Amino acid sequence: MGCDPNVYAPCQKDADGRLWVFESWSDGCTTAHRIDSTEDPQTYTATFRRPRR
């Protein structure tokens, strides 16, 4: 098929260099997970948070 059905949410840095860590996917799955294709378009949102001190 030519595409990777896996999605990943690595840590991110914002424009000020502050670190953000993965909190959750909108579908409730873990940081890296496989997405099964469907006939209907799907949207997935990764939520990030500031690390706890």
TORPA-4810 file (N, C-alpha, C, O; in nm, 3 decimals):
<nodes>
NODE_1_0.082_-0.119_0.000_0.000_0.000_0.000_0.086_0.125_0.000_0.041_0.230_-0.047_M
NODE_2_0.208_0.119_0.051_0.300_0.231_0.045_0.289_0.332_0.156_0.349_0.439_0.148_G
NODE_3_0.214_0.302_0.262_0.207_0.395_0.374_0.227_0.319_0.505_0.204_0.198_0.513_C
NODE_4_0.269_0.392_0.605_0.294_0.334_0.737_0.169_0.350_0.822_0.130_0.463_0.851_D
NODE_5_0.104_0.241_0.865_-0.018_0.252_0.944_0.008_0.278_1.092_-0.083_0.268_1.174_P
NODE_6_0.133_0.311_1.126_0.168_0.339_1.265_0.181_0.489_1.286_0.233_0.559_1.200_N
NODE_7_0.135_0.537_1.400_0.149_0.678_1.435_0.231_0.687_1.563_0.227_0.598_1.648_V
NODE_8_0.305_0.797_1.576_0.395_0.818_1.688_0.375_0.960_1.742_0.337_1.050_1.667_Y
NODE_9_0.401_0.980_1.869_0.390_1.112_1.929_0.514_1.137_2.015_0.506_1.127_2.138_A
NODE_10_0.628_1.169_1.953_0.749_1.195_2.031_0.738_1.327_2.107_0.653_1.411_2.075_P
NODE_11_0.822_1.347_2.208_0.826_1.473_2.282_0.850_1.587_2.184_0.914_1.569_2.080_C
NODE_12_0.798_1.704_2.219_0.810_1.822_2.133_0.866_1.938_2.213_0.854_1.941_2.336_Q
NODE_13_0.928_2.035_2.144_0.969_2.161_2.206_0.896_2.274_2.137_0.878_2.273_2.015_K
NODE_14_0.853_2.372_2.218_0.785_2.486_2.159_0.886_2.591_2.115_1.007_2.569_2.126_D
NODE_15_0.839_2.705_2.066_0.927_2.810_2.013_1.021_2.866_2.119_1.127_2.919_2.085_A
NODE_16_0.984_2.854_2.248_1.069_2.902_2.357_1.162_2.794_2.410_1.233_2.816_2.508_D
NODE_17_1.163_2.676_2.347_1.251_2.567_2.388_1.198_2.484_2.504_1.270_2.399_2.556_G
NODE_18_1.073_2.506_2.545_1.014_2.429_2.655_0.970_2.292_2.605_0.913_2.280_2.496_R
NODE_19_0.996_2.190_2.684_0.962_2.053_2.648_0.815_2.024_2.677_0.760_2.067_2.778_L
NODE_20_0.753_1.950_2.586_0.616_1.901_2.601_0.620_1.751_2.580_0.682_1.702_2.486_W
NODE_21_0.554_1.676_2.669_0.553_1.530_2.659_0.413_1.481_2.623_0.312_1.546_2.653_V
NODE_22_0.409_1.367_2.559_0.282_1.308_2.516_0.193_1.278_2.635_0.238_1.226_2.737_F
NODE_23_0.066_1.310_2.621_-0.034_1.281_2.724_-0.129_1.171_2.676_-0.149_1.071_2.745_E
NODE_24_-0.188_1.189_2.557_-0.284_1.091_2.508_-0.318_1.114_2.361_-0.296_1.223_2.307_S
NODE_25_-0.371_1.010_2.299_-0.432_1.022_2.166_-0.581_1.038_2.185_-0.636_0.993_2.286_W
NODE_26_-0.646_1.101_2.091_-0.791_1.122_2.099_-0.870_0.991_2.100_-0.984_0.988_2.146_S
NODE_27_-0.809_0.883_2.051_-0.877_0.753_2.053_-0.840_0.670_2.175_-0.881_0.554_2.187_D
NODE_28_-0.760_0.727_2.268_-0.726_0.660_2.392_-0.608_0.565_2.386_-0.576_0.501_2.486_G
NODE_29_-0.542_0.553_2.271_-0.430_0.459_2.257_-0.299_0.517_2.311_-0.293_0.633_2.351_C
NODE_30_-0.196_0.434_2.310_-0.065_0.471_2.364_0.015_0.559_2.268_-0.030_0.586_2.157_T
NODE_31_0.133_0.602_2.312_0.218_0.693_2.235_0.236_0.648_2.091_0.217_0.727_1.999_T
NODE_32_0.273_0.523_2.070_0.288_0.469_1.934_0.187_0.356_1.918_0.181_0.264_1.999_A
NODE_33_0.108_0.365_1.813_0.012_0.258_1.790_-0.025_0.247_1.642_-0.001_0.339_1.563_H
NODE_34_-0.081_0.137_1.610_-0.121_0.107_1.471_-0.264_0.155_1.448_-0.351_0.139_1.533_R
NODE_35_-0.284_0.214_1.331_-0.418_0.258_1.291_-0.466_0.166_1.180_-0.400_0.152_1.077_I
NODE_36_-0.580_0.106_1.199_-0.640_0.022_1.096_-0.720_0.110_1.001_-0.797_0.196_1.044_D
NODE_37_-0.701_0.088_0.872_-0.770_0.170_0.773_-0.919_0.137_0.770_-0.960_0.024_0.794_S
NODE_38_-0.997_0.238_0.740_-1.142_0.223_0.727_-1.187_0.293_0.600_-1.110_0.367_0.539_T
NODE_39_-1.308_0.272_0.562_-1.365_0.341_0.445_-1.384_0.490_0.474_-1.372_0.573_0.383_E
NODE_40_-1.414_0.523_0.598_-1.440_0.662_0.636_-1.312_0.731_0.681_-1.230_0.670_0.749_D
NODE_41_-1.294_0.860_0.644_-1.177_0.935_0.691_-1.177_0.943_0.844_-1.283_0.955_0.906_P
NODE_42_-1.060_0.937_0.904_-1.046_0.943_1.048_-0.951_1.057_1.085_-0.859_1.088_1.010_Q
NODE_43_-0.974_1.119_1.199_-0.886_1.223_1.251_-0.836_1.178_1.388_-0.914_1.130_1.470_T
NODE_44_-0.707_1.192_1.411_-0.646_1.157_1.539_-0.572_1.279_1.590_-0.499_1.344_1.515_Y
NODE_45_-0.590_1.311_1.718_-0.526_1.426_1.778_-0.439_1.380_1.894_-0.485_1.307_1.982_T
NODE_46_-0.312_1.422_1.893_-0.221_1.393_2.004_-0.224_1.512_2.100_-0.211_1.627_2.058_A
NODE_47_-0.241_1.484_2.229_-0.240_1.588_2.332_-0.107_1.579_2.407_-0.063_1.470_2.444_T
NODE_48_-0.045_1.694_2.428_0.082_1.702_2.500_0.063_1.786_2.625_-0.029_1.868_2.633_F
NODE_49_0.151_1.767_2.723_0.149_1.845_2.847_0.292_1.879_2.885_0.387_1.819_2.836_R
NODE_50_0.306_1.977_2.974_0.437_2.011_3.027_0.478_1.900_3.125_0.393_1.847_3.196_R
NODE_51_0.607_1.863_3.129_0.651_1.758_3.222_0.629_1.799_3.368_0.640_1.917_3.403_P
NODE_52_0.598_1.702_3.450_0.585_1.729_3.594_0.725_1.744_3.652_0.819_1.678_3.609_R
NODE_53_0.736_1.829_3.750_0.867_1.850_3.814_0.882_1.763_3.935_0.985_1.766_4.001_R
</nodes>
